[in-house]
Amino acid sequence: MTTFTSSLPEELLDKLDKMAKKLSTPKNSLIERALRIYLDQLNRAEYVRSFKQAGMDTNILDMAEEGMEDYLKQMTP
């Protein structure tokens, strides 16, 4: 594991300290978990943006519709 040093606002460190004591969890574990959750949310937001952008692209919509037609033909006896 790599060591990382950073500066944070005092109020945030106070909140972190109180929550760590309340949960009986080391502060670094809370920071690691919070960072993982935040980075996951950023990735999900990126996917949402890309799907919305693709939804406005007529070429992609046409390809999707053609793919659905082929799929329905394969599913029809």
C-alpha positions in Angstrom: 0.0 0.0 0.0 1.3 3.5 -0.9 1.3 6.3 1.6 -0.5 9.5 0.6 -0.3 12.8 2.4 -2.8 15.6 1.9 -4.2 18.7 3.5 -7.9 19.0 4.4 -10.0 21.8 5.9 -10.1 21.7 9.7 -13.9 21.3 9.7 -13.7 18.3 7.5 -11.1 16.7 9.6 -13.2 17.3 12.7 -16.2 15.6 11.0 -13.9 12.7 10.0 -12.6 12.3 13.5 -16.1 12.3 15.1 -17.4 9.8 12.6 -14.4 7.5 12.9 -14.9 7.5 16.7 -18.6 6.9 16.4 -18.1 4.0 14.1 -14.9 2.7 15.8 -13.2 2.8 12.5 -9.8 4.1 11.5 -10.0 7.5 9.7 -8.0 6.1 6.7 -10.6 3.4 6.2 -13.4 6.0 6.1 -11.4 8.1 3.6 -10.6 5.0 1.4 -14.3 3.9 1.4 -15.5 7.5 0.7 -13.1 7.9 -2.2 -14.0 4.5 -3.7 -17.7 5.5 -3.6 -17.1 8.9 -5.1 -14.9 7.6 -7.9 -17.6 4.9 -8.7 -20.2 7.7 -8.8 -18.0 9.7 -11.2 -17.7 6.6 -13.5 -21.4 6.1 -13.5 -22.0 9.7 -14.3 -19.6 9.4 -17.2 -21.6 6.3 -18.5 -24.9 8.2 -18.2 -23.4 11.2 -20.2 -22.1 8.9 -22.9 -25.5 7.1 -23.2 -27.4 10.4 -23.4 -25.0 11.6 -26.0 -25.4 8.3 -28.0 -29.1 8.7 -27.7 -29.0 11.9 -29.6 -26.7 10.4 -32.4 -28.9 9.4 -35.3 -26.3 7.0 -36.6 -26.2 5.1 -33.4 -30.0 5.0 -33.1 -30.2 3.6 -36.6 -27.7 0.9 -35.8 -29.6 0.0 -32.6 -32.9 -0.2 -34.5 -31.4 -2.4 -37.2 -30.0 -4.7 -34.5 -33.4 -5.0 -32.9 -35.0 -5.9 -36.2 -32.4 -8.7 -36.7 -32.9 -9.9 -33.1 -36.7 -10.0 -33.6 -36.3 -12.0 -36.9 -34.2 -14.5 -35.1 -36.7 -14.9 -32.2 -39.7 -15.3 -34.5 -40.4 -19.0 -35.4 
